Amino acid sequence: MDYLPIFLEVAGKRVIVDGGTTVAARRVERALNAGALVEVFDPDPGEEVRRFLGHERLTHHARVPVEADFDGCLVAYGASEEAERDTLLHRAAKAAGALVNVADEKSYCDFITPSVVEREPITIAISTGGAAPVIARILRARMEAMLPAAYGRLALFLAKFRGRIYEAVPNGRNRRRFWENLIEGPVGDAFLAGEEGLAEERLHEDLARGSADLRHGEVWLVGAGPGDPDLLTFKALRMMQHADVVLYDRLVGDGIIDLVRRDAERIFVGKKPNAHTMTQREITDLMIERAQRGERVLRLKGGDPFIFGRGGEELEDVAAHGIPVEVVPGITAAAGCGAAAGIPLTHRDHAQSCVFITAHGAGGVLDHDWTRYARKGQTVVVYMGLNALGEVTKRALTQGVEPDMPVAVIDNGTRLDQRVILGRLDDIEAKVAEAELPGPALIVIGHVVTLYGALGVKGSRPEHQMELKAGHAL
Ligand SMILES: C[S@@+](CC[C@H](N)C(=O)[O-])C[C@H]1O[C@@H](n2cnc3c(N)ncnc32)[C@H](O)[C@@H]1O
């Protein structure tokens, strides 16, 4: 972050705008909206600036400013689009100790002006640090469409009860939760539906209950998907915004962790193959301990928590302590990797069933009956199989599975560094060893692999499709 985001109080303070351009008009408007005493300097301002002449807090000087004009000025905007005027304004305003912003002249700027979404009294300011202002404008347009105008009125309505809420819920953490429940619960719903009377009635009921309902902790087991933050569910995102503490492991990418509420505690619990930062027992104990303290504990897991995520085991212990639990599904690696690589897991011409298996069990590489899994008309998706790929293929071949069975290994599926290695049962191990994949990786076995590159999916490269067709009789 190159700039410090702050909101400046300018009510009753002097703000100078030099210029009569459209940019000047925007600066005048924003400063007036914030309650400033605005002085505009320009011999002949344009129509947009003239619209504000006559405003009780605006003074127009039909000339360019001189040094003495900047005495006692808090903010000075240069918007004349004349280099000489900009230079004078910058020098004089700095000498007077004002904060300066000159349009399109970065070296003359103490601050930049953000794109703003206003829902009085809520103001959202968006900045790209000057890198790509168009992105800020696009985001602003999206937020304008997303935020009901009534949010501003909801803020004003709730502000009337601030003091009483403070008294009813003295504890800081509980009070934050109380506010969240108000805004996202029945009170906020009633207000946004236009029923202010009902909202007030419900708010009084909540005030009467105070913090009685807020002292209990909970555990939320949430799936974060295979890595691409855009694949999070809305519900996962909402819970990430409300949790007090988040326990996450290696499969949850940085881009996702960045979306957790800023002041929530984040605990990395590790879990690399053969290098566990915390044992499963320690993780479960920590969740229980935090929930018993009254915290909302978010256990964030890669993919889906109930598919090879040990979610069930963790919850058994939590439930035994009578702690309320909620589970939010995530996109499992098989679905995410299949989509991102352009390999459908089922297809009427290739596979009418699909099984998800893990290469590893509690005691090491599992001894699956491969003739049941790797057979015509069925796709097999193998989780946690990268390090055991040699063992897996050897066992399958020994049990009589066709050596030319198509196999794809998808590494870091859905992420920017996704790679797909294609082969057949009898050569995939060597190809993967050569590629030195870092993992996590998923193994897809079956005829659907021949569709890789054929469906026009980005991330699915057609040249591999050609290789596959040329090299293998399928
Ligand atoms: C402990 S399992 C967790 C699976 C997770 N609960 C799910 O539903 O995807 C970890 C395995 O999932 C697979 N995996 C998870 N994310 C992946 C990704 N982005 N790309 C490829 N494989 C992935 C790998 O096989 C990895 O070894």
Ligand as a Chemical Component Dictionary entry (heavy atoms), coordinates in Angstrom:
data_LIG
# 
_chem_comp.id                   LIG 
_chem_comp.type                 NON-POLYMER 
_chem_comp.pdbx_formal_charge   0 
_chem_comp.three_letter_code    LIG 
# 
loop_
_chem_comp_atom.comp_id 
_chem_comp_atom.atom_id 
_chem_comp_atom.alt_atom_id 
_chem_comp_atom.type_symbol 
_chem_comp_atom.charge 
_chem_comp_atom.model_Cartn_x 
_chem_comp_atom.model_Cartn_y 
_chem_comp_atom.model_Cartn_z 
_chem_comp_atom.pdbx_ordinal 
LIG C1  C1  C 0  -6.084  -33.673 2.407  1  
LIG S1  S1  S 1  -6.731  -33.703 0.786  2  
LIG C2  C2  C 0  -7.915  -32.448 0.918  3  
LIG C3  C3  C 0  -8.948  -32.488 -0.134 4  
LIG C4  C4  C 0  -9.961  -31.374 -0.009 5  
LIG N1  N1  N 0  -10.719 -31.502 1.200  6  
LIG C5  C5  C 0  -10.865 -31.274 -1.210 7  
LIG O1  O1  O 0  -12.072 -31.468 -1.089 8  
LIG O2  O2  O -1 -10.352 -30.963 -2.287 9  
LIG C6  C6  C 0  -5.429  -32.966 -0.096 10 
LIG C7  C7  C 0  -5.357  -33.419 -1.535 11 
LIG O3  O3  O 0  -6.334  -32.742 -2.314 12 
LIG C8  C8  C 0  -5.834  -32.568 -3.620 13 
LIG N2  N2  N 0  -5.840  -31.118 -3.911 14 
LIG C9  C9  C 0  -6.274  -30.138 -3.135 15 
LIG N3  N3  N 0  -6.180  -28.941 -3.749 16 
LIG C10 C10 C 0  -5.666  -29.194 -4.966 17 
LIG C11 C11 C 0  -5.352  -28.377 -6.085 18 
LIG N4  N4  N 0  -5.540  -27.055 -6.074 19 
LIG N5  N5  N 0  -4.843  -28.970 -7.198 20 
LIG C12 C12 C 0  -4.655  -30.299 -7.226 21 
LIG N6  N6  N 0  -4.957  -31.123 -6.197 22 
LIG C13 C13 C 0  -5.458  -30.584 -5.089 23 
LIG C14 C14 C 0  -4.437  -33.155 -3.654 24 
LIG O4  O4  O 0  -4.553  -34.485 -4.082 25 
LIG C15 C15 C 0  -4.057  -33.092 -2.201 26 
LIG O5  O5  O 0  -3.053  -34.032 -1.889 27 
# 
loop_
_chem_comp_bond.comp_id 
_chem_comp_bond.atom_id_1 
_chem_comp_bond.atom_id_2 
_chem_comp_bond.value_order 
_chem_comp_bond.pdbx_ordinal 
LIG C1  S1  SING 1  
LIG S1  C2  SING 2  
LIG S1  C6  SING 3  
LIG C2  C3  SING 4  
LIG C3  C4  SING 5  
LIG C4  N1  SING 6  
LIG C4  C5  SING 7  
LIG C5  O1  DOUB 8  
LIG C5  O2  SING 9  
LIG C6  C7  SING 10 
LIG C7  O3  SING 11 
LIG C7  C15 SING 12 
LIG O3  C8  SING 13 
LIG C8  N2  SING 14 
LIG C8  C14 SING 15 
LIG N2  C9  SING 16 
LIG N2  C13 SING 17 
LIG C9  N3  DOUB 18 
LIG N3  C10 SING 19 
LIG C10 C11 SING 20 
LIG C10 C13 DOUB 21 
LIG C11 N4  SING 22 
LIG C11 N5  DOUB 23 
LIG N5  C12 SING 24 
LIG C12 N6  DOUB 25 
LIG N6  C13 SING 26 
LIG C14 O4  SING 27 
LIG C14 C15 SING 28 
LIG C15 O5  SING 29 
# 
